[in-house]
Amino acid sequence: MKILIPGGHLTPALGLIDWIKQKHPKDEIVFIGRTYSQDRLKQRAVEAYEVTKREIKFIPFSAVKFGKENIFSMIIKFFKFGRSLVQSCRLLNQEKPTVLMSFGGYVALPLTIVASMKRIPIVTHEGTRVVGLANQLIFKLAKKIAHAYPRLVNIDQAQFSSKMVLTGTPIRASILKTTSIKPKWLKFNQDKPILIILGGNQGSRALNDFVADNLKALTKKFVVVHQCGRPNSLANYPQQLNVISKNLKINPNDYYVLPWIDELDLVWLYKYAAMALTRSGANTLEELIYHQLPSILVPLPHSHFDEQRLNAQHVQALGGAMVLEQSELTWANFSDQVSQILKNRNKIQQSLVQLKNNQIQDSAEKIYALLVETS
């Protein structure tokens, strides 16, 4: 079977790829993804790096993300979308996949439209409680819809009931490992707990600014490992944060800033960190729950249908995390939540164990079964 995967939600796609490579190594996988995670800011995406290190063929692809546009911009984007349809047709003729496996997102949309016209079966995965605009259209084209949560808040599930299958979300193989090796770059100071700060693969300006404003206080309490995002045309956060650290004469063994944290390093951090300060994307939360790591969640404001706030509030309501709105991300509020986590750590971890027990198992295997069924 030859499986074509367009870029979308990256980490569940990697989880599926890892499982297929282990269980069905004769299957061929082709990944079509972005060169830049933000075209306007020219921030290089991590897709090519993560896919090619798995020895999977990666094909760069230009797609169009529609948003709130003026009429002139909308016309230009429609022309660009037409080009992406032509490019999709060429790629599908060239690769001749057995099945297309979408993880949503605007990159997948032109490829799924053309795949549908060519009668290539489509399976799509929705890993959040809120269906994005692209996936709402892809749902109509797909033969099967894998989803992570029983209830999707912004669509009428009844109209898709015949093709919806509750599968959960695949987790990357390295993250599932029970053993891990301390990162070579980390000089672990046993006297301080580790705080990991995660802003997603694009980084988070709000979290980066919070660190910049409070770095001295943070490193008095913690060894801080900070995933800040890759440089873009407006800001080079790794460089800027390193300069701030040097100017403040922070001990380099107390603050580590990285544009991206490799999985093998991340799984060790999940196991041995005291807590995380992070956005509340669904895939990050799946990994935090899997490793029962207490966290302070800062939802991305104005996400589609308030998706990240819904994610964060769900975990908080079940006792597995604290939630801090971005507008309230101050040192005083952060310190208060840190104190609460340290005081109630055992109770929080018990809640996370229960959340982990409720995670759907064998998600990749369930999705693969849909690929076999539809191909």
N, C-alpha and C positions, 0 to 999 in steps of 0.2 A: 504494500500500500504506500502511495506517495501522498504526503500530507503537506498542504501549503498553509502556513500560519501568517496572517498579516499582523503587524505590530498594533498593539492596543494596550491593554493592561498587561504589563510585561511579566511580573513575577508569577502569576498563575500559568502563563504560557510557558515559562521556564520550568515550572513544576511538572507540567505535562510532558515537555520535551525530555526532562530528566527521566521520567518514568518509562517513556517509550524507548529511550536509548538503552535502558536497563532490561526491560522486559521483552521488547520487540526490536532488537538491533538491526534486523533486516529491512525494517520500514525506512523509507527515505523522508526526511523533513526538509522543507525549504521555508525560510523565514524572510518575509518582506517587511522592511521597517524603515524608520526615519533616520536621516542623518542628523537632524537637529530636533531636540525636544520642543524648542521654541524657535520657529523660523525667524521671527522678527528680532529676537535677541541673539540669534546665532549661538545658542547653547547646545553643544554637541550631546546627542542622546547616548545613553549607555547600552542601547539595544545591540549595536554591532559588536561591542566588546563582550557582552554576556553571551550572545549567541555564538560568535565565532570561537570563543574559548571552549565551547561544547562541541566543536568541530561540525557545526551545522552551517549549511550554505546560507549566507546573508545577502539579500539583494536590496540596495537602497531604493527608496521610493518617495516620490513627492506627492503629497496629498493636500487637500484644502480643508481648513477648519472654518466652518461658518459660525458667525456670532452676530452681535448687534452691529450691523453695517449701515453705512449710508448707501444710497442707490448706486453711486459710481463704483464704490468698493465691491458691492454685491455683484455688479455686472462683470467686473474683472475676475471675481472668484468663480463665477459660473463658467467663464472661459477656461480658467485653470482647472476646474473640475472636469470639464470636457476633455482636457489633455490627460488628466489622470485616468479617465475611462479608456482612452486610447492606449495609454501605457499599460493599464491592467489587461487589456485584450492581448497586447503583445506578450506580456509576461505569462499569461495563462496558456497561450498557444505554444510558448517556448517550453514551459515546465510540465504541462499536461498532468496536473495533479489528479489523484483519485478522488480527493475530498478536500474541501477548504474548512479549516478550523479557525473561527473568528473569536477573538476575545474583546470585541466591541471597539469603539473608538473610530475617529474619522479616517484613519489610514485604511481600515478594513472596508469602509463603505463602497468605494468604487470597485474594489476587487470582488466584493460579494455581488454587486449589481451585475457585473460582467459574468461572474461564475454562474449566476442564476440564468442568464441568457444562454449560456453554453451548456446548461443542464449538468453542471458540476455540483454534486450535493454539498450543502452547507450545514455545518453545525456551529452554533454560537454559544458563548458562555457569558452569563451576567453574574459578576461576583459581588455586586452591591445590592442594597435595598432599593436603589433608584436606577431606573433604566435610562441611560443616556440617549440623546437624540439619534445618534448613529445607530445604536442597537435597537431602538424602536423601529427603525426601518428594516434593519437586518432581521429582526424577529419575523417579519412578514415573508422574507425570502428563505429563511432557514427551514430545513427539514426537521431538525431537532434543536431544542433550546435547553441547555444545561444551566441551572441556576443555583446559587449558593444559599439563598434564604427562602423560606417557605412563602413569605409575603413580599411582593414587590409593590411599592407604595404609589406609583404613579402611572400604572397601566391597568387595564381590565384583563386580568389573567385568564378569565373564562374563554376569551376569543382565541387563546393560544393553548388551551389546556391539553389538546390532543398531542402536542409536540413538546410539552414542558416536562423536564425530568430533574428532580432535586438531586444534585450531585455533590454539593459543597464546592470548595475551591482547592485546586492542587497547590501543594507547598513544595518549594524547591528542595531537591534531594539533600543538599548540604545542610539545610535548616533542620531537616528531620533526623540528622545524625545524633546518636546518643553519646558519642565521644567527640572531643574537639581539642585542638592544639592552640595554645596561646599565640596571638599574633606576634610575629618576630619584632615588629616595630614598637610594641607596647612594653614599657618598663613598668610593670605593675607595682605600685606603692601599696603595700599591704595595710598601711595605716589609714588609708582613705577608701571609702566605697567608690565604685565606678558609676558615673552617670553617662548614659549614652543619649545623644540628641540626634534625632532623625527628622529630616525635612523632606523625605521622598526623593526620587531620583533627580528632580529638578532643584532640590533645596528649598528652603523657606526663608524669605527675606525677614519675616517677623521673628522667627527663631534666631536667625543669624544676628539681627540687631539686638535682640535680648541678650545674647551671649556677649556681643561686643560691649554693651553697656554695663555688664555685670560680671565680667570675666574674673576679676580679682576675687570677688566674693564667692563665685562658683568654685574656683580652684582652692579656696580655703576649706571647703566642705568636701569636694569630690576630686577624683581623677576624671576629667571630662574627655569623652571621645565624641567628636562632633562631626557628623556627616552634613556638609554645608551645601552641596551641589556644585556642579561644574561651572567654570567661568562663562560669562556671557558678555554681550557687547556693552552692557551697562555696568557690570560689576564683576570683579574677580575676587569672590569671597574667600577662597583659600589663601590667596596672597594677602588680602586686607586683614583677615583675622590673625594670620601669622605675624604681621607687622604690629598689630595691637598687642598681641601676646609678648612680643619682644620689647616693645616700648614700656609695658607694665612690668617687665622683668619677671614674667611668669616662669616657674620651673618647667622646662620642656617635658618633664615626665608627668606633669599634672594636666597638660592640655595637648590633645591630639586633634588636629583639624584635617579632614579628608574630604575630597569632593564626592567620593563614593566608597562604601565599605564592602569589600569582597565577602561573599557568602561564608567562606570558611572562617574568616575573622569575625563576622557578625554572629555566627552561631556560638562561638566562645563568649562573646560579649553578652548575648542573650542569657547564657548559663550563669555568668559570674557577675554581671552588673547588679547594682542595688536597685536601680530603677531607670526608667526612660522618660525623656521629655520629647514628645513627638506629635506630628499631625495624626489624624485619625482616619486615614484611608483604610478601606476594608482589608486589603492584603497585609498591611502592616499589623493591623489588629489580630488577624489570624495567626501571625507569627509570634506576637507578644503573648497571646493566649496559649499557644502551643508550648511555650517555654515558661509560662506562669510568671512573667516579669511585670511587677507593678509599674504603673506608668501615670504620668500627667499628660492628658490629651488636650491639645490645642486645635480644635476643629478649624479647617479652612473656611473663613467667612464667605458667604455668597456662593458656595459650591452648589451644583445642580440639585434643586429640590432640597437644599440643606443636607445633603447626603452625609457629609462628615460629622455634622452635629448629631444626626440620628445614630450613626455608628457609635459615637462617643457616649451619648446618653444611654444607649442600650447596655454597654459594658459597665458604665458607672452604676446604673440601676441594679445590676446584678452583683455589685460590690467588687468589680475587678479593676477599677481605675478611678482616678480623679479627673475632673474636667475643668479646664480653665479657658475661658473665652479669650480670644486674641486681644480684645480691647482691655482686658483685665490682667494681661501678662506683665505684671510688675514684680520686682524683687520681693516685696512684702507678701504678695499673694502666692508666689512660687514657694517661698520659704515656709509659709503656713501649710501648703499642701505636702511639701517634703516632710515636715514634722508629723503630719497625719499618717503618711505612708509608713514612716519609720515606726511610729507608735502602733499601727494596726497591721503591720506587715504580714503576720501569720494569718490573720483573718482574710486579708486581701488575697493571699495566695491560695487559701482554701476555696475562695470564690472562683479564682482562675482555674483551679483544678476542676471544679464543676463545669465551668465554661468549656474547658478542654474536653471533658467527657461528652459534652453535647456537640462537639465538632463532628461533622460527617467524615467518616473514615473512607479510605480508598477512593478519593475523588477522581484522581487521574485514571484509575481503572474504570470507573463508571463512565467518564467522558470518552475514553478509548472505545468502550463497548458501543457508544452511540456512533462513533466514526465508522466502526466495522458494520454496524447495522445499516447505515445510510449509504455506504460506498458500493 
